[in-house]
Amino acid sequence: MMAEHQIRFNDGAAYERMMGTWSQLAGATFLDWLAAPARMRWLDVGCGNGAFTQMIVDRCAPTAVDGLDPSEGQLVFARARPAASLAQFHAGTAMALPFADKSFDAAVMALVIFFVPDPAKGVAEMTRVVRPGGSISAYAWDVMRGGFPLEALQDEMLALGHKPSLPPSAAASRMEVMRSLWSDAGIQNIETKEITVQRTFADFDDFWTTSQGSNAGSQIAAMPAGDVEILKSRLRARLPSDSIGRITYGACANAIKGRLPV
């Protein structure tokens, strides 16, 4: 069983190299599936460094976008994005959204729901701030079934006796749990989708350096040097490369969408 403790991401640039890119890969499929109309008011709950917020601005022609995240370090990065010419970024938490009732046409959690200590409260808050008939959606790595982008790294850490961190609400990434959360919140017309993506790294060093931008990076930094070298050796053997050294592997996310009753 992996350890559970609070996970925070404070380095927006490091997060961009690691999870920002993965988020955008899954987010493109997710937004195509949402097929949202233009000129909507969006709320991006747990916006992090603004990777998904930027996609909303670029792809959805919104009239307004608000992003919310508890990490000021992430928000600093988000506010430097081109999206900031339209989007506004706020400090806050998913379980106490600092917005009035019925303020938005759509609320979304991109790779966030498993970090919310009380997912049901987070979903309830989204339904509170979205207008009747509005959209409530999310996607999350399927961490309970090996869908996380760093699953291989975490497996090898565990094999060496170092327990990787599990998000506090990891079970909320399961499709059936998300469906129950949406249904219990009174959301209707619920649909789900599995999203599978692949990413290619130039070589093992590219993969290794990029992975340090995750929460696992801080755990690896605290490991004995000998264990780190063993970990790298095991990962090299586990991750196949092509004829020029590139490493390609995949990740899987569960997505859900629905609408509030009119």
Secondary structure as UniProt FT lines:
FT   STRAND          3..4
FT   HELIX           12..15
FT   HELIX           16..20
FT   HELIX           21..34
FT   STRAND          41..45
FT   TURN            48..49
FT   HELIX           51..60
FT   STRAND          64..69
FT   HELIX           72..79
FT   HELIX           82..85
FT   STRAND          88..91
FT   TURN            94..95
FT   TURN            101..102
FT   STRAND          104..110
FT   HELIX           113..115
FT   HELIX           119..129
FT   STRAND          130..141
FT   HELIX           143..145
FT   TURN            149..150
FT   HELIX           151..159
FT   TURN            160..161
FT   STRAND          165..166
FT   TURN            168..169
FT   HELIX           170..173
FT   HELIX           175..184
FT   TURN            185..186
FT   STRAND          188..201
FT   HELIX           204..211
FT   TURN            212..213
FT   HELIX           215..221
FT   HELIX           225..238
FT   TURN            243..244
FT   STRAND          247..259
//
